[in-house]
Amino acid sequence: MSKKKRNTTPVYATMLNIRPSFSTVYNERLDGSAQRSIRFERNAVNLRNNDTRGRISKKARLNLQSAIDWMIAAAPEKEVHRTSDNSRFKFRVNFVTLTLSASQFYETEGGERRKRNTDQEIKSKILGPFLDAIRHRYGVKNYLWRAEAQVTTGNIHFHLLTDKFIHYEQLRSLWNDAQERLGYVTRFEQKHGHRNPNSTDVHSVRKIRKLAAYLVKYMAKDGKGRAIEGRQWFLSESLQGMKSVRVYLNDVEEDFRETTKRIGDQARKCFNYCEVYLINAWEFLKAKGGKIAREIQRFLEPLRTLEQPQTYTV
């Protein structure tokens, strides 16, 4: 008795994929038979390790961009009241640079320049405890960091992005406590006579119009200094899966057509395997109560936290 041949006709569904800055419509095979290429797997390993000799790959840049965009989208607007001049300003994210207060290097008797501590040691024994401290004390859940080497000194330093308000003095105190685990504050004191180095720089980003683009450019630029050992950037667990919102187009077609009609045909680009729409997530969110808006809000839920008061007095 002959066996019946299995029906191998592929089944496809039309998908809508929404990223913070654009959306795509494409057909996806539903039987899960798509094969990942060797190159894809190699890129995935590189992306997890992100050890690329001081360079940020195109794929990593896209991941950083998505994480930054979604963090800004989910972050509630916060207000700071400064009592010294009775001024007020609003912000969504906190962008900080963390530096070492003494040299990471020393010279041997023969004049050879060597590292006092490796980049890996500094990340595990200074940066790690500092991140633990801000997570536990201030409830920081969503963050990303980028490591670079200073061109002039060779010291490693870190750019940190969070969506929480932390007063600059408290931030500096926590970072200096972490630095002292490897003696950097003591060595600073031996040279300068006090133990309060200005080791943190809070960047003013509230007036930058295209904030996400500015932050992506800053965080994803190729370093001009020496190559960083090991991991050179990191996303918090809450941000690691924040790539895009994927829905079946049939389920949201009415909302989608209304939005594309409002934006106009100039936003549509057609390619062989997909259509790209220059429509960002915020355009879909304008249709409050719409199916796509609800899907985006559901997608952003893991980034949302129970915020303390939205107005901070300093």
C-alpha atoms as one frame of an Amber mdcrd trajectory, in Angstrom:
protein
   0.000   0.000   0.000   1.594   3.225  -1.112   2.014   6.076   1.325   0.189
   9.288   0.611   2.414  12.201  -0.208   2.289  15.017   2.320   1.000  18.329
   1.074   4.102  20.492   0.924   2.379  23.616  -0.376   3.750  26.435   1.799
   1.283  28.528   3.774   1.951  32.232   4.212   0.434  35.016   6.299   0.759
  38.736   5.691   2.487  40.352   8.673   2.800  43.935   9.872   6.116  44.601
  11.622   6.290  47.891  13.558   9.563  49.449  14.683   9.894  52.839  16.363
  10.907  54.590  13.122   9.318  52.541  10.311   6.983  49.631   9.545   7.074
  46.773   7.033   4.457  44.528   5.475   5.625  41.135   4.210   4.561  37.516
   3.775   5.825  35.039   6.353   5.844  31.276   5.971   3.832  29.705   8.790
   5.290  26.191   8.923   8.483  27.400  10.612  10.712  25.744   8.034  12.903
  28.749   7.324  16.576  27.841   7.691  19.059  30.093   9.388  22.230  30.521
   7.391  25.707  29.951   8.803  26.297  33.676   8.426  23.111  34.406  10.420
  24.239  32.134  13.258  27.727  33.677  13.263  26.234  37.170  13.405  23.981
  36.115  16.273  26.990  34.897  18.294  28.870  38.135  17.590  25.824  40.141
  18.625  25.531  38.299  21.939  29.233  38.705  22.687  29.465  42.171  21.050
  33.254  41.841  21.037  34.129  43.533  17.734  37.460  45.242  18.424  36.000
  48.647  19.189  33.585  48.710  16.253  29.796  48.632  16.433  28.309  46.382
  13.751  25.308  47.427  11.673  23.171  44.783  13.413  24.257  45.969  16.867
  23.548  49.568  15.873  19.983  48.589  14.922  19.534  46.776  18.247  20.777
  49.815  20.168  18.519  52.080  18.137  15.446  49.923  18.828  16.226  49.747
  22.547  16.697  53.524  22.822  13.579  54.289  20.786  11.378  51.934  22.784
  12.793  53.167  26.107  11.915  56.750  25.203   8.456  55.658  24.009   7.696
  53.868  27.283   9.274  56.359  29.706   6.804  58.685  31.450   7.593  62.382
  31.332   9.179  63.569  34.585   9.514  67.095  35.928  12.341  68.491  38.027
  11.867  71.577  40.196  15.179  73.309  40.963  14.724  75.412  44.111  17.956
  77.425  43.663  16.416  79.427  40.795  12.808  78.167  41.004  13.103  76.709
  37.495  11.378  73.608  36.149  12.278  71.284  33.315  10.937  68.020  31.933
  12.729  64.918  30.722  12.167  61.257  29.883  15.632  59.665  30.036  18.836
  60.212  31.980  22.127  60.141  30.016  25.356  59.939  32.036  29.082  59.403
  31.441  31.010  57.523  34.159  34.803  57.950  34.289  37.696  56.583  36.348
  39.284  59.098  38.720  42.840  57.804  38.400  44.859  56.168  35.663  44.002
  52.630  34.649  47.687  52.228  33.707  51.060  52.331  35.429  54.667  52.351
  34.264  57.137  49.614  35.141  60.687  50.411  36.182  61.689  49.795  32.602
  59.212  52.430  31.388  56.690  49.947  30.013  53.037  51.021  30.257  50.803
  48.320  31.665  47.202  48.044  32.805  46.642  48.231  36.528  43.221  46.641
  35.982  41.844  45.027  32.844  38.660  46.301  31.223  36.969  43.079  32.308
  37.934  43.663  35.956  36.561  47.196  35.870  33.302  46.053  34.307  32.816
  43.242  36.831  34.148  44.932  40.005  33.119  48.571  39.461  30.388  48.857
  36.830  28.540  45.713  37.968  28.211  46.748  41.646  27.246  50.283  40.585
  24.413  48.932  38.411  23.305  46.699  41.297  23.191  49.763  43.543  21.012
  51.882  41.237  18.723  48.928  40.566  18.129  48.308  44.263  18.099  51.904
  45.507  16.249  53.654  42.686  14.360  50.828  41.004  16.273  51.154  37.733
  14.927  48.454  35.448  15.565  49.730  31.922  19.108  50.764  31.027  21.878
  50.319  28.507  25.581  51.098  28.631  28.395  51.539  26.140  32.099  51.256
  27.002  34.773  53.335  25.271  38.423  54.175  25.863  39.463  57.795  26.297
  41.758  58.849  23.464  44.190  60.807  25.658  44.518  58.538  28.705  43.391
  55.138  27.447  41.101  54.811  30.486  37.866  52.933  29.968  34.696  54.975
  30.544  30.987  54.245  30.224  27.961  55.986  28.742  24.793  55.005  30.609
  21.178  55.605  29.601  18.298  55.043  32.054  14.705  56.220  32.380  14.930
  57.132  36.089  15.744  60.388  37.855  18.839  60.146  40.061  20.279  63.338
  41.568  23.763  63.999  40.218  25.343  64.063  43.715  23.836  60.697  44.631
  24.888  59.280  41.282  28.473  60.467  41.795  28.564  59.109  45.342  27.462
  55.643  44.215  29.943  55.599  41.320  32.811  56.733  43.572  31.921  54.025
  46.099  32.093  51.483  43.283  35.427  52.895  42.002  36.980  52.518  45.430
  36.566  48.744  45.197  39.707  48.899  43.034  41.274  51.874  44.835  40.642
  54.615  42.249  39.339  57.170  44.757  42.298  56.589  47.098  44.753  57.156
  44.246  42.828  60.313  43.302  43.084  61.526  46.936  46.847  60.919  46.991
  47.187  63.304  44.054  44.460  65.895  44.770  43.985  65.837  48.545  40.248
  65.027  48.710  37.943  62.060  48.126  35.152  63.547  46.034  36.288  63.319
  42.394  34.005  64.748  39.722  33.701  61.379  38.034  30.192  61.603  36.550
  28.816  63.885  33.856  25.033  64.181  33.460  24.333  65.284  29.888  21.574
  67.805  29.284  19.382  66.254  26.590  16.006  67.817  27.358  16.288  70.464
  24.591  17.455  68.092  21.857  14.677  67.868  19.269  15.481  64.452  17.781
  16.514  62.841  21.040  16.509  59.207  19.915  18.658  59.963  16.836  21.128
  61.946  18.985  21.445  59.172  21.566  21.847  56.440  18.936  24.595  58.427
  17.209  26.371  58.990  20.551  26.036  55.435  21.871  26.739  53.607  18.597
  29.662  55.619  17.242  32.956  53.835  16.627  35.457  54.563  19.361  38.577
  56.534  18.453  40.611  55.179  21.347  42.045  51.712  21.882  39.821  48.647
  21.518  37.815  47.624  24.584  38.371  44.096  25.883  35.268  41.908  25.794
  31.745  43.259  25.880  31.514  46.890  24.809  27.760  47.451  25.208  24.893
  45.915  27.118  21.091  46.090  27.291  19.151  45.390  30.463  17.076  42.213
  30.397  13.912  44.277  29.939  15.283  45.801  26.710  16.876  42.737  25.148
  13.700  41.486  23.495  12.430  44.905  22.402  12.833  44.584  18.643   9.455
  45.152  16.966   5.700  44.694  17.271   4.510  41.876  14.975   0.814  41.374
  14.182  -1.210  39.679  11.469  -2.225  42.388   9.009  -5.708  40.868   8.610
  -6.373  41.495  12.315  -5.550  45.214  12.135  -6.107  46.053   8.463  -8.750
  48.736   9.063  -6.515  50.647  11.500  -3.519  50.230   9.210  -5.313  51.554
   6.122  -6.637  54.559   8.048  -3.137  55.452   9.222  -1.524  55.027   5.785
  -4.289  57.125   4.247  -3.608  59.899   6.771   0.148  59.820   6.143  -0.055
  59.586   2.347   1.502  57.461  -0.422   4.884  59.205  -0.090   5.480  57.115
   3.027   5.339  53.827   1.079   8.324  52.129  -0.577   7.844  48.872  -2.496
  10.509  46.159  -2.751  10.513  42.593  -4.107   9.668  40.887  -0.823   8.120
  43.610   1.309   6.601  47.055   1.529   8.253  49.595   3.800   6.187  52.390
   5.321   7.887  55.406   6.848   5.339  55.315   9.647   6.623  55.149  13.200
   4.990  53.669  16.269   3.832  57.096  17.477   1.654  57.553  14.374  -0.195
  54.350  15.218  -0.493  55.406  18.883  -2.366  58.535  17.808  -5.348  56.321
  16.997  -6.237  55.844  20.660  -8.330  52.754  21.187  -7.248  51.292  17.842
  -6.125  47.681  17.608  -2.558  48.583  16.567  -2.257  51.138  19.380  -3.355
  48.463  21.870  -0.761  46.020  20.524   1.990  48.637  20.873   0.896  49.513
  24.422   0.920  45.801  25.306   4.397  45.477  23.778   5.687  48.392  25.905
   4.233  47.027  29.146   7.434  45.166  30.243   9.314  48.512  30.214   6.801
  50.303  32.391   7.476  50.592  36.102   5.592  51.948  39.086   7.060  55.427
  39.089   7.671  57.477  42.184   6.329  61.071  42.074   6.565  62.559  38.609
   7.890  65.867  39.996  11.287  65.847  41.732  12.594  68.716  43.838  16.354
  69.382  43.938
